[in-house]
Amino acid sequence: MQAWRVYENGEPRAVMRREEVAPPAPGEGRTLLRVRAANVNFPDALLCRGHYQVRPPLPFTPGVEVCAETEDGRRVLTTTALPHGGFAEYALADTAGLLPAPEALDDAEAAALHIGYQTGWFGLHRRAALKEGETLLVHAAAGGVGSAAVQLGKAAGATVIGVVGGPAKATVARALGCDVVVDRHTEDVVAAVKAATGGRGADVVYDPVGGEAYQQSAKCVAFEGRIVVVGFASGTVPAPALNHALVKNYAVLGLHWGLYAAKDPAAVLHCHETLTDYAAKGLIKPLVAERVPFAGAADAVQRVADGTTTGRLVVLPEGARA
């Protein structure tokens, strides 16, 4: 089979190699999957760089999220079992983690649903307890993770403020349903959020960026607001001033979605059922910006790593029409 493999750590475009390899053999508790579409996630770039919390043995195939087909013909979505990731014709996954792909979504959309939307749902509902009528601020609102949070916030009845970088991404954020869009390249984010909320600030802040974005969040979060820390796409891990959280009465909430599969698998299944229902009703639809031919996988991972993309890039195996 064709697969992209990483033999040494570095930038994705430099270290991902396309080659012919034997399909992986599933062991106990694992299922062999024929990949129909593989979503590109920021962790794929971190895996290539050797900076992710999970470090599979070299060589490995990245691609942590797929829509795929089982040997008995079921269409599923799942995270993959590294080192046999989704940028290949076949991948491995934990059998217990296979979920039915929503009928309302095509293969590329289904491949982009699991991690981003589950992260958003757990972050907004399980961690931040977002309520109807509250204001949600989403950083990187036109990106893959942010766009999911925007749609979920609107589905929950929140007023959504999206922060983006540049006019093209502002257009995407408005199309996603953001009530207010702030271009961080040309506007003062804190002032704009304060103006949009009558000086109160955002009840919930969803931050997959870190760095300066987190500093802005702390300045414009409302009294008894909640900042959900999802990741650090900026490359900078902030050091929160806890005295500031104390005097302003806000909470800083961490979210590592992957822990729920082990700690509360029933909640993951409930979330998937909820997302499937949302998709059927048209409340959510993954923003697939590009359906990338298999030959372009390394370049796609690099572009996500560089932060130059909008929405999701999904890699398709040879001959796929997702």
N, C-alpha and C positions, 0 to 999 in steps of 0.2 A: 504494500500500500504506500501511498504518498503521505509524507508527514514532515512537518517543520520541527527541527530539533535544535537544542541549545547545548553546546559542548563546553562553553566557558561563559563566565558572566561578563556583561557589558551592555552597550546600547542595543536594543532589539534589532535594528537594521544591520548591525555588524555581526551579531552572534547567532541569529536564527538562520539555519540552513535547511533547504528543502532536499529531501532524499527519499529513496525507496527503502522501506524497512518491512519487517514481518509484522502482521497485526498482533497486538498484545493478547496474551492469554489470561482470561479472567480466573482469579483464584476464588476461594470460598467467600461468599458475600458480595462478589463483584459481578457485573454484567457487561458483556461486550456490546457496544453500540455502534451503529452506522451513523456517522455524523451527517445531519441534514443542513445545519447552520451552526456556526460558532461565533458568539458575540465577543468583541474585544473589550476587555476591562483593564483599568489602570493596574490592578494587581498582575496582569500578564507582563507589563513592562517592568514592574518591581521584581518579578520572578527572574526575568532575563538579567536584570542588574544584580541579583543576589541580595536584594534589600527587603524582600517580603518575609513575613513572620514564619512562613513555611518555606523550607529550602529542599526541594526534591533533589535526589541524586542526579548528577550529570552522567550521560546526556538525558534531557527530558524534553517533552513536547508541551509547550504552554497551551493556553486555551482553557480557562477555568469554567466556562459556561456554554452549554450547547442545547440545541433542539436536535433530537436524534431518534433513531428507530431501533427497537429491540429485534432480536432474531425472530420473535413471534409476531412482528408487524405492528407493535404498539408505538404510537408517536408520543414521545416523552420530552420533558425538559429536566435538566439536572446540572449540578456542578460535577466536574470530572474528578477522577481519582488519579492525581499525579503520581508518577511521572508521565502518565499516558493521557495527556490533555487533548483538547478539541481541535487543534489545528492539524488535523489528520483525517484520513478517510474513516478510521475507526478509533474509538476511545474507550476507556473504562470508566465505570461509575459504581458507587455503592448501590447495591440493589435496593436497599431500604430507602434511598434518597430519590428514587425515580418518581416523578410526578406527571400526570397526564397533561399534555400540551393543550391549552385552550383552543377550542374549535374556531373561535372568533379571530384568532391570530394566525398569520402564515408562519412559515418556518423561521424566517429571519426575525420577525416580531417576537415569536415565542422564545427564541434564543436570547433575546434581550430583556425578558421579563423577570426572570427568577431573582437574580442578585440585586439589581437596582430597585425593583419595586418591593421586594421583601424588606430590603434595607430601609426604604422609605416608609413602608407601613409600620415596621417595628419602631423606627425612630420617631415618627409622628404620633403614633397611637400608644404603643406599649411604653415608650420612654417619656415622651413629652405630653401625653394625654391631650392632644390638640382637640379643641372644642369648636363646634359650629359658631361662627361669628367672630372668632379670634383672628388676629393678623399673623400670617406666617411669612417670614423672610427667608428666601432661598438663595444662597450663593451659587454661582455657576449655573444659573437657572436654565441655560440652553444646552448644557452638557448632558451626558448620559444619565448620571446620578441625579443631577438637579432637575432635569425635565420630568423624571418620575415623581419627585417630591412635589413639583408644581401640580401635576395632574391629581395626585393623591390629596393634596391640600384643597384643591377645588372640589373634589369629590366629597370631602369632609365638611364643606360649607364655609371654608376659611376665605378671608381676603388675602391674596397672595401678592407679595412684592418680590420681584425677581431681580437679582443683581447679575449683570453680564458684562462682557468686555467687547465693546464695539457695536456699531449699528446693525451689522448682519445678524449678530446674536440677539440683539434687542428685538428685531423683527420676529425671530423664531420664538422668543419668550412671550411676546404678545400673542402669537398664534397658538401657543400652548394654553393660554388662558390667564396669564398674569394680569392682575388688575392694575399694577404699577410696575414699570420697568425702569431700573436705574443702571445707566452705563457708567461703570467705574472708571472708564478712561477719560470721561469728560465731566463727571458729576462728583460732588462730595457725597459719598454713600451715607454717612451718618446724618448729614443735614437733610438729604432727600427722604430718608426713612422717617425722620422726625416730622418733616413737613407733611408727609403722606398720612401720618397717624395722629396729627394734631398735637405733636410733642410727646405723646405717650411712649412710642417705641413699639417694637414687635413682640407679641406674646410668645412666639416660638421662632427660633432661628435654626435653620438647617444648614450645617456647615461642612461640606466635604473638601474644603480648600485649606483651612488653617492659615498660618502666617498672618498677613495683614488683615485678611478677611475676619479672622477671629477677633482681632483687636477692634475692628469696626463693630462686630457683633456685640461685644461687651459695652460699647458706648451707646448702642441704640436698642438694646433689649429693654422691654418694659418692666415695671415693678412686678415682682413675682413671675417674671418670664423664665423661659427655659431655652438654653442653648444646647443643641444636640451636636456633638462632635462626631462626625462620620468618617473623616479621613483627612489627609494632608497632601492634596494634589499639588499644592504650591511648593512642596518640598521642605517647608519649614514647620516644625512642630512648635506651637506657641507654649509659653509658660504663663498660665493664667494667674492673675493677681487675686488671691483668695480674699484679701481684705476688701477688694472692690466688689466681689460677689456678696460679701457680708453686708456692706453698707448700702448696697442697692437692692438686696433681697431677690437675687435671681439664682437659678440653678444651672450648673454645667453638667450635662449628662453624656456619658460615653456610650457608644454603640458599636459592638462587635457582633454583627449579625450571625456570623458563622457559629458562635457559641450556642445558639438556640437549637441547632440540629442535635446537639448532645444533651443540653440542659432541659429543653422543652420541645421535643419533636412534634407533639400534638399541636403546639402553637404555630409551627411552621406549616403544617397541613391546613390548619384553619385559615392562616393567612393566604395560602395558595387558593383555597376555595373562594375566599373573598375576592382575590384578584381576578380569578376566572369569571366570577359573577360581574365584577366591574367591567371586564373586557367585553363580555356579552352585551352589557348595557351601553357600551360605548363611552364609559367614563374614563377609561385609560386606554392608551394605545402607544406602545413603545415607539419613540422617535428614531426610526432607522434612517439615518442620513445617507448611508452608502452600503450597498451590497457588493462586497469586495471579492473579486475572483481569487481563487486559492493562491495563485502566484503572487498576489499582492499582500499576503498576510504579514510579512515582516515589516513592510512599509506602513501598514495600517497600525500595527502595535507601536511603531515609532511615533506616528502622528498623534496617537492618544497620549503617549508618554510626553510629547512636547506641548500638549495642551492646545493644539491648533484645530481641533475638531469640534463639530456641533452634533449633538445627538449621539447616536450609536453607529459604529462601524461593525458590520457583521460579515464574517468570512464564509464563503460558500465553497464546498468541495467541487471538484471538477464535474461538470454536467448538471449541477444543481440549478433549480429554477426558483428558489425560495424568494 
